[in-house]
Each structure stands twice: as C-alpha cells, then as structure tokens.
Amino acid sequence: MESIGSRIKAARESKGISIIQAQKDTRISVGILSAIEADRAQEMISGPVYIKSFIKKYANYLGLDGASLAESF
C-alpha cells in the first residue's frame, strides 16, 4: 500500500507543481510540506491534530481526498 506522503508527492509532481509553488498557495512551510511527502511529519510537528490538518489542507489543494488521507494518518 502506498504511503500518504508518496501519494501526495506523486499528485504534486503529476500536476507539475513545485514544492515552492505549493508553499505559496497553501501557506504551509516548505519544511512541513517536505516532511509530509517524506512521511516524517511527526518529526517536525508536535501533535497529531496539527499533522492531520496540514495533510488535509495539502491533499485538498492537490485534488485528493484530504479528509480521508488525514484520517488514515
């Protein structure tokens, strides 16, 4: 099964969106976006509530089901 981070990264890359552009559009720092894509968000962000909210926002921005991905975290 594909990880949350790899699904999000693949969606971003398939749309041709740079991580810098994603940062500008979502207003989530590049460090957090990179950590989500690398499945290392828990190392950067304290608290699953915050991690889930970033995953949801980022996934929705990329056209994925953010609520579903956040819940599966």
mmJSON file of the N, C-alpha and C atoms, coordinates in Angstrom:
{"data_MODEL":{"atom_site":{
"group_PDB":["ATOM","ATOM","ATOM","ATOM","ATOM","ATOM","ATOM","ATOM","ATOM","ATOM","ATOM","ATOM","ATOM","ATOM","ATOM","ATOM","ATOM","ATOM","ATOM","ATOM","ATOM","ATOM","ATOM","ATOM","ATOM","ATOM","ATOM","ATOM","ATOM","ATOM","ATOM","ATOM","ATOM","ATOM","ATOM","ATOM","ATOM","ATOM","ATOM","ATOM","ATOM","ATOM","ATOM","ATOM","ATOM","ATOM","ATOM","ATOM","ATOM","ATOM","ATOM","ATOM","ATOM","ATOM","ATOM","ATOM","ATOM","ATOM","ATOM","ATOM","ATOM","ATOM","ATOM","ATOM","ATOM","ATOM","ATOM","ATOM","ATOM","ATOM","ATOM","ATOM","ATOM","ATOM","ATOM","ATOM","ATOM","ATOM","ATOM","ATOM","ATOM","ATOM","ATOM","ATOM","ATOM","ATOM","ATOM","ATOM","ATOM","ATOM","ATOM","ATOM","ATOM","ATOM","ATOM","ATOM","ATOM","ATOM","ATOM","ATOM","ATOM","ATOM","ATOM","ATOM","ATOM","ATOM","ATOM","ATOM","ATOM","ATOM","ATOM","ATOM","ATOM","ATOM","ATOM","ATOM","ATOM","ATOM","ATOM","ATOM","ATOM","ATOM","ATOM","ATOM","ATOM","ATOM","ATOM","ATOM","ATOM","ATOM","ATOM","ATOM","ATOM","ATOM","ATOM","ATOM","ATOM","ATOM","ATOM","ATOM","ATOM","ATOM","ATOM","ATOM","ATOM","ATOM","ATOM","ATOM","ATOM","ATOM","ATOM","ATOM","ATOM","ATOM","ATOM","ATOM","ATOM","ATOM","ATOM","ATOM","ATOM","ATOM","ATOM","ATOM","ATOM","ATOM","ATOM","ATOM","ATOM","ATOM","ATOM","ATOM","ATOM","ATOM","ATOM","ATOM","ATOM","ATOM","ATOM","ATOM","ATOM","ATOM","ATOM","ATOM","ATOM","ATOM","ATOM","ATOM","ATOM","ATOM","ATOM","ATOM","ATOM","ATOM","ATOM","ATOM","ATOM","ATOM","ATOM","ATOM","ATOM","ATOM","ATOM","ATOM","ATOM","ATOM","ATOM","ATOM","ATOM","ATOM","ATOM","ATOM","ATOM","ATOM","ATOM","ATOM","ATOM","ATOM","ATOM"],
"id":[1,2,3,4,5,6,7,8,9,10,11,12,13,14,15,16,17,18,19,20,21,22,23,24,25,26,27,28,29,30,31,32,33,34,35,36,37,38,39,40,41,42,43,44,45,46,47,48,49,50,51,52,53,54,55,56,57,58,59,60,61,62,63,64,65,66,67,68,69,70,71,72,73,74,75,76,77,78,79,80,81,82,83,84,85,86,87,88,89,90,91,92,93,94,95,96,97,98,99,100,101,102,103,104,105,106,107,108,109,110,111,112,113,114,115,116,117,118,119,120,121,122,123,124,125,126,127,128,129,130,131,132,133,134,135,136,137,138,139,140,141,142,143,144,145,146,147,148,149,150,151,152,153,154,155,156,157,158,159,160,161,162,163,164,165,166,167,168,169,170,171,172,173,174,175,176,177,178,179,180,181,182,183,184,185,186,187,188,189,190,191,192,193,194,195,196,197,198,199,200,201,202,203,204,205,206,207,208,209,210,211,212,213,214,215,216,217,218,219],
"type_symbol":["N","C","C","N","C","C","N","C","C","N","C","C","N","C","C","N","C","C","N","C","C","N","C","C","N","C","C","N","C","C","N","C","C","N","C","C","N","C","C","N","C","C","N","C","C","N","C","C","N","C","C","N","C","C","N","C","C","N","C","C","N","C","C","N","C","C","N","C","C","N","C","C","N","C","C","N","C","C","N","C","C","N","C","C","N","C","C","N","C","C","N","C","C","N","C","C","N","C","C","N","C","C","N","C","C","N","C","C","N","C","C","N","C","C","N","C","C","N","C","C","N","C","C","N","C","C","N","C","C","N","C","C","N","C","C","N","C","C","N","C","C","N","C","C","N","C","C","N","C","C","N","C","C","N","C","C","N","C","C","N","C","C","N","C","C","N","C","C","N","C","C","N","C","C","N","C","C","N","C","C","N","C","C","N","C","C","N","C","C","N","C","C","N","C","C","N","C","C","N","C","C","N","C","C","N","C","C","N","C","C","N","C","C","N","C","C","N","C","C"],
"label_atom_id":["N","CA","C","N","CA","C","N","CA","C","N","CA","C","N","CA","C","N","CA","C","N","CA","C","N","CA","C","N","CA","C","N","CA","C","N","CA","C","N","CA","C","N","CA","C","N","CA","C","N","CA","C","N","CA","C","N","CA","C","N","CA","C","N","CA","C","N","CA","C","N","CA","C","N","CA","C","N","CA","C","N","CA","C","N","CA","C","N","CA","C","N","CA","C","N","CA","C","N","CA","C","N","CA","C","N","CA","C","N","CA","C","N","CA","C","N","CA","C","N","CA","C","N","CA","C","N","CA","C","N","CA","C","N","CA","C","N","CA","C","N","CA","C","N","CA","C","N","CA","C","N","CA","C","N","CA","C","N","CA","C","N","CA","C","N","CA","C","N","CA","C","N","CA","C","N","CA","C","N","CA","C","N","CA","C","N","CA","C","N","CA","C","N","CA","C","N","CA","C","N","CA","C","N","CA","C","N","CA","C","N","CA","C","N","CA","C","N","CA","C","N","CA","C","N","CA","C","N","CA","C","N","CA","C","N","CA","C","N","CA","C","N","CA","C","N","CA","C","N","CA","C","N","CA","C"],
"label_alt_id":[null,null,null,null,null,null,null,null,null,null,null,null,null,null,null,null,null,null,null,null,null,null,null,null,null,null,null,null,null,null,null,null,null,null,null,null,null,null,null,null,null,null,null,null,null,null,null,null,null,null,null,null,null,null,null,null,null,null,null,null,null,null,null,null,null,null,null,null,null,null,null,null,null,null,null,null,null,null,null,null,null,null,null,null,null,null,null,null,null,null,null,null,null,null,null,null,null,null,null,null,null,null,null,null,null,null,null,null,null,null,null,null,null,null,null,null,null,null,null,null,null,null,null,null,null,null,null,null,null,null,null,null,null,null,null,null,null,null,null,null,null,null,null,null,null,null,null,null,null,null,null,null,null,null,null,null,null,null,null,null,null,null,null,null,null,null,null,null,null,null,null,null,null,null,null,null,null,null,null,null,null,null,null,null,null,null,null,null,null,null,null,null,null,null,null,null,null,null,null,null,null,null,null,null,null,null,null,null,null,null,null,null,null,null,null,null,null,null,null],
"label_comp_id":["MET","MET","MET","GLU","GLU","GLU","SER","SER","SER","ILE","ILE","ILE","GLY","GLY","GLY","SER","SER","SER","ARG","ARG","ARG","ILE","ILE","ILE","LYS","LYS","LYS","ALA","ALA","ALA","ALA","ALA","ALA","ARG","ARG","ARG","GLU","GLU","GLU","SER","SER","SER","LYS","LYS","LYS","GLY","GLY","GLY","ILE","ILE","ILE","SER","SER","SER","ILE","ILE","ILE","ILE","ILE","ILE","GLN","GLN","GLN","ALA","ALA","ALA","GLN","GLN","GLN","LYS","LYS","LYS","ASP","ASP","ASP","THR","THR","THR","ARG","ARG","ARG","ILE","ILE","ILE","SER","SER","SER","VAL","VAL","VAL","GLY","GLY","GLY","ILE","ILE","ILE","LEU","LEU","LEU","SER","SER","SER","ALA","ALA","ALA","ILE","ILE","ILE","GLU","GLU","GLU","ALA","ALA","ALA","ASP","ASP","ASP","ARG","ARG","ARG","ALA","ALA","ALA","GLN","GLN","GLN","GLU","GLU","GLU","MET","MET","MET","ILE","ILE","ILE","SER","SER","SER","GLY","GLY","GLY","PRO","PRO","PRO","VAL","VAL","VAL","TYR","TYR","TYR","ILE","ILE","ILE","LYS","LYS","LYS","SER","SER","SER","PHE","PHE","PHE","ILE","ILE","ILE","LYS","LYS","LYS","LYS","LYS","LYS","TYR","TYR","TYR","ALA","ALA","ALA","ASN","ASN","ASN","TYR","TYR","TYR","LEU","LEU","LEU","GLY","GLY","GLY","LEU","LEU","LEU","ASP","ASP","ASP","GLY","GLY","GLY","ALA","ALA","ALA","SER","SER","SER","LEU","LEU","LEU","ALA","ALA","ALA","GLU","GLU","GLU","SER","SER","SER","PHE","PHE","PHE"],
"label_asym_id":["A","A","A","A","A","A","A","A","A","A","A","A","A","A","A","A","A","A","A","A","A","A","A","A","A","A","A","A","A","A","A","A","A","A","A","A","A","A","A","A","A","A","A","A","A","A","A","A","A","A","A","A","A","A","A","A","A","A","A","A","A","A","A","A","A","A","A","A","A","A","A","A","A","A","A","A","A","A","A","A","A","A","A","A","A","A","A","A","A","A","A","A","A","A","A","A","A","A","A","A","A","A","A","A","A","A","A","A","A","A","A","A","A","A","A","A","A","A","A","A","A","A","A","A","A","A","A","A","A","A","A","A","A","A","A","A","A","A","A","A","A","A","A","A","A","A","A","A","A","A","A","A","A","A","A","A","A","A","A","A","A","A","A","A","A","A","A","A","A","A","A","A","A","A","A","A","A","A","A","A","A","A","A","A","A","A","A","A","A","A","A","A","A","A","A","A","A","A","A","A","A","A","A","A","A","A","A","A","A","A","A","A","A","A","A","A","A","A","A"],
"label_entity_id":["1","1","1","1","1","1","1","1","1","1","1","1","1","1","1","1","1","1","1","1","1","1","1","1","1","1","1","1","1","1","1","1","1","1","1","1","1","1","1","1","1","1","1","1","1","1","1","1","1","1","1","1","1","1","1","1","1","1","1","1","1","1","1","1","1","1","1","1","1","1","1","1","1","1","1","1","1","1","1","1","1","1","1","1","1","1","1","1","1","1","1","1","1","1","1","1","1","1","1","1","1","1","1","1","1","1","1","1","1","1","1","1","1","1","1","1","1","1","1","1","1","1","1","1","1","1","1","1","1","1","1","1","1","1","1","1","1","1","1","1","1","1","1","1","1","1","1","1","1","1","1","1","1","1","1","1","1","1","1","1","1","1","1","1","1","1","1","1","1","1","1","1","1","1","1","1","1","1","1","1","1","1","1","1","1","1","1","1","1","1","1","1","1","1","1","1","1","1","1","1","1","1","1","1","1","1","1","1","1","1","1","1","1","1","1","1","1","1","1"],
"label_seq_id":[1,1,1,2,2,2,3,3,3,4,4,4,5,5,5,6,6,6,7,7,7,8,8,8,9,9,9,10,10,10,11,11,11,12,12,12,13,13,13,14,14,14,15,15,15,16,16,16,17,17,17,18,18,18,19,19,19,20,20,20,21,21,21,22,22,22,23,23,23,24,24,24,25,25,25,26,26,26,27,27,27,28,28,28,29,29,29,30,30,30,31,31,31,32,32,32,33,33,33,34,34,34,35,35,35,36,36,36,37,37,37,38,38,38,39,39,39,40,40,40,41,41,41,42,42,42,43,43,43,44,44,44,45,45,45,46,46,46,47,47,47,48,48,48,49,49,49,50,50,50,51,51,51,52,52,52,53,53,53,54,54,54,55,55,55,56,56,56,57,57,57,58,58,58,59,59,59,60,60,60,61,61,61,62,62,62,63,63,63,64,64,64,65,65,65,66,66,66,67,67,67,68,68,68,69,69,69,70,70,70,71,71,71,72,72,72,73,73,73],
"pdbx_PDB_ins_code":[null,null,null,null,null,null,null,null,null,null,null,null,null,null,null,null,null,null,null,null,null,null,null,null,null,null,null,null,null,null,null,null,null,null,null,null,null,null,null,null,null,null,null,null,null,null,null,null,null,null,null,null,null,null,null,null,null,null,null,null,null,null,null,null,null,null,null,null,null,null,null,null,null,null,null,null,null,null,null,null,null,null,null,null,null,null,null,null,null,null,null,null,null,null,null,null,null,null,null,null,null,null,null,null,null,null,null,null,null,null,null,null,null,null,null,null,null,null,null,null,null,null,null,null,null,null,null,null,null,null,null,null,null,null,null,null,null,null,null,null,null,null,null,null,null,null,null,null,null,null,null,null,null,null,null,null,null,null,null,null,null,null,null,null,null,null,null,null,null,null,null,null,null,null,null,null,null,null,null,null,null,null,null,null,null,null,null,null,null,null,null,null,null,null,null,null,null,null,null,null,null,null,null,null,null,null,null,null,null,null,null,null,null,null,null,null,null,null,null],
"Cartn_x":[0.845,0.0,0.886,0.552,1.312,1.109,2.175,2.093,1.387,0.943,0.281,1.227,2.445,3.424,3.719,3.865,4.172,2.983,1.766,0.575,0.498,0.781,0.737,1.842,3.044,4.16,3.88,3.366,3.056,1.992,0.994,-0.056,0.533,1.402,2.021,2.865,3.683,4.561,3.768,2.688,1.894,1.21,0.965,0.358,1.403,2.682,3.751,3.896,3.525,3.6,4.896,5.679,6.895,6.514,7.406,7.126,7.074,7.831,7.802,6.433,5.893,4.564,3.508,3.632,2.688,2.75,3.948,4.117,3.414,3.589,2.957,1.434,0.914,-0.534,-1.193,-0.521,-1.115,-0.719,0.378,0.942,1.405,1.79,2.405,3.898,4.75,6.184,6.701,7.756,8.382,8.858,9.382,9.849,8.743,7.57,6.442,5.939,5.839,5.397,6.355,7.648,8.649,8.549,8.325,8.191,6.96,5.863,4.655,4.944,5.581,5.878,6.844,7.697,8.673,8.154,6.873,6.268,7.044,7.5,8.237,7.613,6.341,5.679,5.74,5.662,5.674,7.007,8.057,9.35,9.389,8.562,8.561,7.427,6.332,5.123,4.716,4.501,4.046,2.521,1.987,0.544,-0.118,-0.781,-1.45,-2.555,-3.162,-4.218,-3.639,-2.466,-1.829,-1.368,-0.794,-0.334,-1.513,-2.606,-3.784,-4.327,-4.302,-4.829,-3.941,-2.619,-1.715,-1.894,-2.014,-2.217,-3.509,-4.565,-5.87,-5.794,-5.191,-5.099,-4.259,-3.122,-2.213,-2.848,-3.456,-4.087,-5.256,-6.083,-7.196,-6.692,-5.634,-5.032,-4.629,-4.169,-3.724,-4.851,-6.077,-7.217,-7.449,-6.815,-7.012,-8.07,-8.498,-9.466,-8.705,-8.573,-7.795,-8.317,-9.635,-10.205,-9.865,-9.97,-9.671,-8.194,-7.322,-5.884,-5.527,-6.097,-5.819,-6.279,-7.437,-7.946,-7.094,-6.512,-5.692,-4.304,-3.974,-2.662,-2.54],
"Cartn_y":[-1.191,0.0,1.249,2.186,3.417,4.305,4.931,5.784,7.101,7.781,9.072,10.05,10.114,11.045,10.792,9.519,9.214,9.517,9.333,9.682,11.186,11.945,13.397,13.901,13.376,13.8,13.464,12.261,11.856,12.773,13.154,14.054,15.418,15.919,17.227,17.18,16.145,16.03,15.825,15.051,14.804,16.075,17.016,18.288,19.33,18.961,19.88,21.052,20.85,21.913,21.744,22.803,22.737,22.846,22.392,22.49,23.952,24.806,26.244,26.823,26.435,26.907,26.394,25.145,24.586,25.376,25.769,26.56,27.9,28.54,29.846,29.735,28.681,28.52,28.081,27.211,26.685,27.456,28.21,28.93,27.978,26.788,25.81,25.82,25.85,25.966,24.796,25.079,24.052,22.887,23.186,22.13,21.162,21.698,20.84,20.075,20.735,20.039,18.898,19.163,18.123,16.982,17.315,16.281,15.412,16.027,15.255,14.3,14.806,13.97,12.833,13.045,12.027,11.152,11.324,10.573,10.784,12.023,12.359,13.56,13.798,14.969,14.954,13.77,13.686,14.132,14.181,14.682,16.208,16.849,18.316,18.983,18.258,18.857,18.08,18.789,18.107,18.088,16.915,16.773,16.282,15.142,14.573,15.459,16.296,17.184,18.153,18.697,19.628,18.919,17.742,16.972,16.668,16.201,15.87,17.099,18.258,19.455,19.871,19.743,20.055,19.052,17.772,16.746,17.027,17.325,17.589,18.786,19.879,21.086,20.842,20.194,19.944,18.995,17.921,16.944,17.576,18.342,19.012,19.956,20.681,21.584,20.833,19.593,18.793,17.992,18.174,17.483,16.091,15.77,14.459,14.59,13.472,13.462,13.689,14.954,15.323,14.736,14.717,14.179,12.7,11.96,10.532,10.281,11.023,10.846,11.248,12.315,12.76,11.721,11.134,10.113,8.859,8.536,7.32,7.528,8.78,9.046,8.376],
"Cartn_z":[0.0,0.0,0.0,-0.829,-0.967,0.265,0.74,1.922,1.584,2.624,2.457,1.77,2.259,1.694,0.234,-0.122,-1.522,-2.429,-1.943,-2.732,-2.96,-1.902,-2.007,-2.936,-2.774,-3.626,-5.085,-5.343,-6.716,-7.324,-6.533,-7.028,-7.365,-6.501,-6.76,-8.029,-8.149,-9.312,-10.602,-10.529,-11.74,-12.237,-11.331,-11.714,-12.102,-11.976,-12.342,-11.393,-10.139,-9.136,-8.339,-8.255,-7.438,-5.966,-5.119,-3.684,-3.246,-3.937,-3.638,-3.996,-5.148,-5.538,-4.565,-4.144,-3.171,-1.868,-1.462,-0.237,-0.389,-1.53,-1.754,-1.754,-2.375,-2.487,-1.179,-0.428,0.801,2.05,1.94,3.083,4.187,3.781,4.682,4.34,5.352,5.09,4.251,3.488,2.657,3.519,4.697,5.598,5.978,6.273,6.645,5.424,4.277,3.065,2.727,2.811,2.534,3.532,4.797,5.83,5.581,5.158,4.847,3.697,2.647,1.478,1.817,2.81,3.207,4.343,4.711,5.825,7.122,7.336,8.543,9.262,9.037,9.624,11.145,11.742,13.2,13.792,12.98,13.451,13.471,12.663,12.545,13.317,13.475,14.035,15.28,16.369,17.58,17.606,17.75,17.857,16.596,16.685,15.512,14.935,15.751,15.255,14.221,14.511,13.59,12.323,12.491,11.328,10.411,10.984,10.182,9.454,10.113,9.453,8.278,8.429,7.314,6.176,6.506,5.475,4.715,5.453,4.824,3.883,4.359,3.536,2.291,2.46,1.342,0.328,0.812,-0.082,-0.842,-0.154,-0.829,-1.915,-1.617,-2.596,-3.857,-3.692,-4.832,-5.485,-5.008,-5.603,-5.061,-3.949,-3.319,-2.24,-1.685,-0.592,0.71,1.081,2.255,3.544,3.721,4.947,5.105,4.028,4.068,4.377,3.723,3.978,5.397,5.882,7.258,8.263,8.031,8.951,8.94,7.802,7.727,8.318,8.687,9.272,10.628],
"occupancy":[1.0,1.0,1.0,1.0,1.0,1.0,1.0,1.0,1.0,1.0,1.0,1.0,1.0,1.0,1.0,1.0,1.0,1.0,1.0,1.0,1.0,1.0,1.0,1.0,1.0,1.0,1.0,1.0,1.0,1.0,1.0,1.0,1.0,1.0,1.0,1.0,1.0,1.0,1.0,1.0,1.0,1.0,1.0,1.0,1.0,1.0,1.0,1.0,1.0,1.0,1.0,1.0,1.0,1.0,1.0,1.0,1.0,1.0,1.0,1.0,1.0,1.0,1.0,1.0,1.0,1.0,1.0,1.0,1.0,1.0,1.0,1.0,1.0,1.0,1.0,1.0,1.0,1.0,1.0,1.0,1.0,1.0,1.0,1.0,1.0,1.0,1.0,1.0,1.0,1.0,1.0,1.0,1.0,1.0,1.0,1.0,1.0,1.0,1.0,1.0,1.0,1.0,1.0,1.0,1.0,1.0,1.0,1.0,1.0,1.0,1.0,1.0,1.0,1.0,1.0,1.0,1.0,1.0,1.0,1.0,1.0,1.0,1.0,1.0,1.0,1.0,1.0,1.0,1.0,1.0,1.0,1.0,1.0,1.0,1.0,1.0,1.0,1.0,1.0,1.0,1.0,1.0,1.0,1.0,1.0,1.0,1.0,1.0,1.0,1.0,1.0,1.0,1.0,1.0,1.0,1.0,1.0,1.0,1.0,1.0,1.0,1.0,1.0,1.0,1.0,1.0,1.0,1.0,1.0,1.0,1.0,1.0,1.0,1.0,1.0,1.0,1.0,1.0,1.0,1.0,1.0,1.0,1.0,1.0,1.0,1.0,1.0,1.0,1.0,1.0,1.0,1.0,1.0,1.0,1.0,1.0,1.0,1.0,1.0,1.0,1.0,1.0,1.0,1.0,1.0,1.0,1.0,1.0,1.0,1.0,1.0,1.0,1.0,1.0,1.0,1.0,1.0,1.0,1.0],
"B_iso_or_equiv":[0.0,0.0,0.0,0.0,0.0,0.0,0.0,0.0,0.0,0.0,0.0,0.0,0.0,0.0,0.0,0.0,0.0,0.0,0.0,0.0,0.0,0.0,0.0,0.0,0.0,0.0,0.0,0.0,0.0,0.0,0.0,0.0,0.0,0.0,0.0,0.0,0.0,0.0,0.0,0.0,0.0,0.0,0.0,0.0,0.0,0.0,0.0,0.0,0.0,0.0,0.0,0.0,0.0,0.0,0.0,0.0,0.0,0.0,0.0,0.0,0.0,0.0,0.0,0.0,0.0,0.0,0.0,0.0,0.0,0.0,0.0,0.0,0.0,0.0,0.0,0.0,0.0,0.0,0.0,0.0,0.0,0.0,0.0,0.0,0.0,0.0,0.0,0.0,0.0,0.0,0.0,0.0,0.0,0.0,0.0,0.0,0.0,0.0,0.0,0.0,0.0,0.0,0.0,0.0,0.0,0.0,0.0,0.0,0.0,0.0,0.0,0.0,0.0,0.0,0.0,0.0,0.0,0.0,0.0,0.0,0.0,0.0,0.0,0.0,0.0,0.0,0.0,0.0,0.0,0.0,0.0,0.0,0.0,0.0,0.0,0.0,0.0,0.0,0.0,0.0,0.0,0.0,0.0,0.0,0.0,0.0,0.0,0.0,0.0,0.0,0.0,0.0,0.0,0.0,0.0,0.0,0.0,0.0,0.0,0.0,0.0,0.0,0.0,0.0,0.0,0.0,0.0,0.0,0.0,0.0,0.0,0.0,0.0,0.0,0.0,0.0,0.0,0.0,0.0,0.0,0.0,0.0,0.0,0.0,0.0,0.0,0.0,0.0,0.0,0.0,0.0,0.0,0.0,0.0,0.0,0.0,0.0,0.0,0.0,0.0,0.0,0.0,0.0,0.0,0.0,0.0,0.0,0.0,0.0,0.0,0.0,0.0,0.0,0.0,0.0,0.0,0.0,0.0,0.0],
"pdbx_formal_charge":[null,null,null,null,null,null,null,null,null,null,null,null,null,null,null,null,null,null,null,null,null,null,null,null,null,null,null,null,null,null,null,null,null,null,null,null,null,null,null,null,null,null,null,null,null,null,null,null,null,null,null,null,null,null,null,null,null,null,null,null,null,null,null,null,null,null,null,null,null,null,null,null,null,null,null,null,null,null,null,null,null,null,null,null,null,null,null,null,null,null,null,null,null,null,null,null,null,null,null,null,null,null,null,null,null,null,null,null,null,null,null,null,null,null,null,null,null,null,null,null,null,null,null,null,null,null,null,null,null,null,null,null,null,null,null,null,null,null,null,null,null,null,null,null,null,null,null,null,null,null,null,null,null,null,null,null,null,null,null,null,null,null,null,null,null,null,null,null,null,null,null,null,null,null,null,null,null,null,null,null,null,null,null,null,null,null,null,null,null,null,null,null,null,null,null,null,null,null,null,null,null,null,null,null,null,null,null,null,null,null,null,null,null,null,null,null,null,null,null],
"auth_seq_id":[1,1,1,2,2,2,3,3,3,4,4,4,5,5,5,6,6,6,7,7,7,8,8,8,9,9,9,10,10,10,11,11,11,12,12,12,13,13,13,14,14,14,15,15,15,16,16,16,17,17,17,18,18,18,19,19,19,20,20,20,21,21,21,22,22,22,23,23,23,24,24,24,25,25,25,26,26,26,27,27,27,28,28,28,29,29,29,30,30,30,31,31,31,32,32,32,33,33,33,34,34,34,35,35,35,36,36,36,37,37,37,38,38,38,39,39,39,40,40,40,41,41,41,42,42,42,43,43,43,44,44,44,45,45,45,46,46,46,47,47,47,48,48,48,49,49,49,50,50,50,51,51,51,52,52,52,53,53,53,54,54,54,55,55,55,56,56,56,57,57,57,58,58,58,59,59,59,60,60,60,61,61,61,62,62,62,63,63,63,64,64,64,65,65,65,66,66,66,67,67,67,68,68,68,69,69,69,70,70,70,71,71,71,72,72,72,73,73,73],
"auth_comp_id":["MET","MET","MET","GLU","GLU","GLU","SER","SER","SER","ILE","ILE","ILE","GLY","GLY","GLY","SER","SER","SER","ARG","ARG","ARG","ILE","ILE","ILE","LYS","LYS","LYS","ALA","ALA","ALA","ALA","ALA","ALA","ARG","ARG","ARG","GLU","GLU","GLU","SER","SER","SER","LYS","LYS","LYS","GLY","GLY","GLY","ILE","ILE","ILE","SER","SER","SER","ILE","ILE","ILE","ILE","ILE","ILE","GLN","GLN","GLN","ALA","ALA","ALA","GLN","GLN","GLN","LYS","LYS","LYS","ASP","ASP","ASP","THR","THR","THR","ARG","ARG","ARG","ILE","ILE","ILE","SER","SER","SER","VAL","VAL","VAL","GLY","GLY","GLY","ILE","ILE","ILE","LEU","LEU","LEU","SER","SER","SER","ALA","ALA","ALA","ILE","ILE","ILE","GLU","GLU","GLU","ALA","ALA","ALA","ASP","ASP","ASP","ARG","ARG","ARG","ALA","ALA","ALA","GLN","GLN","GLN","GLU","GLU","GLU","MET","MET","MET","ILE","ILE","ILE","SER","SER","SER","GLY","GLY","GLY","PRO","PRO","PRO","VAL","VAL","VAL","TYR","TYR","TYR","ILE","ILE","ILE","LYS","LYS","LYS","SER","SER","SER","PHE","PHE","PHE","ILE","ILE","ILE","LYS","LYS","LYS","LYS","LYS","LYS","TYR","TYR","TYR","ALA","ALA","ALA","ASN","ASN","ASN","TYR","TYR","TYR","LEU","LEU","LEU","GLY","GLY","GLY","LEU","LEU","LEU","ASP","ASP","ASP","GLY","GLY","GLY","ALA","ALA","ALA","SER","SER","SER","LEU","LEU","LEU","ALA","ALA","ALA","GLU","GLU","GLU","SER","SER","SER","PHE","PHE","PHE"],
"auth_asym_id":["A","A","A","A","A","A","A","A","A","A","A","A","A","A","A","A","A","A","A","A","A","A","A","A","A","A","A","A","A","A","A","A","A","A","A","A","A","A","A","A","A","A","A","A","A","A","A","A","A","A","A","A","A","A","A","A","A","A","A","A","A","A","A","A","A","A","A","A","A","A","A","A","A","A","A","A","A","A","A","A","A","A","A","A","A","A","A","A","A","A","A","A","A","A","A","A","A","A","A","A","A","A","A","A","A","A","A","A","A","A","A","A","A","A","A","A","A","A","A","A","A","A","A","A","A","A","A","A","A","A","A","A","A","A","A","A","A","A","A","A","A","A","A","A","A","A","A","A","A","A","A","A","A","A","A","A","A","A","A","A","A","A","A","A","A","A","A","A","A","A","A","A","A","A","A","A","A","A","A","A","A","A","A","A","A","A","A","A","A","A","A","A","A","A","A","A","A","A","A","A","A","A","A","A","A","A","A","A","A","A","A","A","A","A","A","A","A","A","A"],
"auth_atom_id":["N","CA","C","N","CA","C","N","CA","C","N","CA","C","N","CA","C","N","CA","C","N","CA","C","N","CA","C","N","CA","C","N","CA","C","N","CA","C","N","CA","C","N","CA","C","N","CA","C","N","CA","C","N","CA","C","N","CA","C","N","CA","C","N","CA","C","N","CA","C","N","CA","C","N","CA","C","N","CA","C","N","CA","C","N","CA","C","N","CA","C","N","CA","C","N","CA","C","N","CA","C","N","CA","C","N","CA","C","N","CA","C","N","CA","C","N","CA","C","N","CA","C","N","CA","C","N","CA","C","N","CA","C","N","CA","C","N","CA","C","N","CA","C","N","CA","C","N","CA","C","N","CA","C","N","CA","C","N","CA","C","N","CA","C","N","CA","C","N","CA","C","N","CA","C","N","CA","C","N","CA","C","N","CA","C","N","CA","C","N","CA","C","N","CA","C","N","CA","C","N","CA","C","N","CA","C","N","CA","C","N","CA","C","N","CA","C","N","CA","C","N","CA","C","N","CA","C","N","CA","C","N","CA","C","N","CA","C","N","CA","C","N","CA","C","N","CA","C","N","CA","C","N","CA","C"],
"pdbx_PDB_model_num":[1,1,1,1,1,1,1,1,1,1,1,1,1,1,1,1,1,1,1,1,1,1,1,1,1,1,1,1,1,1,1,1,1,1,1,1,1,1,1,1,1,1,1,1,1,1,1,1,1,1,1,1,1,1,1,1,1,1,1,1,1,1,1,1,1,1,1,1,1,1,1,1,1,1,1,1,1,1,1,1,1,1,1,1,1,1,1,1,1,1,1,1,1,1,1,1,1,1,1,1,1,1,1,1,1,1,1,1,1,1,1,1,1,1,1,1,1,1,1,1,1,1,1,1,1,1,1,1,1,1,1,1,1,1,1,1,1,1,1,1,1,1,1,1,1,1,1,1,1,1,1,1,1,1,1,1,1,1,1,1,1,1,1,1,1,1,1,1,1,1,1,1,1,1,1,1,1,1,1,1,1,1,1,1,1,1,1,1,1,1,1,1,1,1,1,1,1,1,1,1,1,1,1,1,1,1,1,1,1,1,1,1,1,1,1,1,1,1,1]
}}}
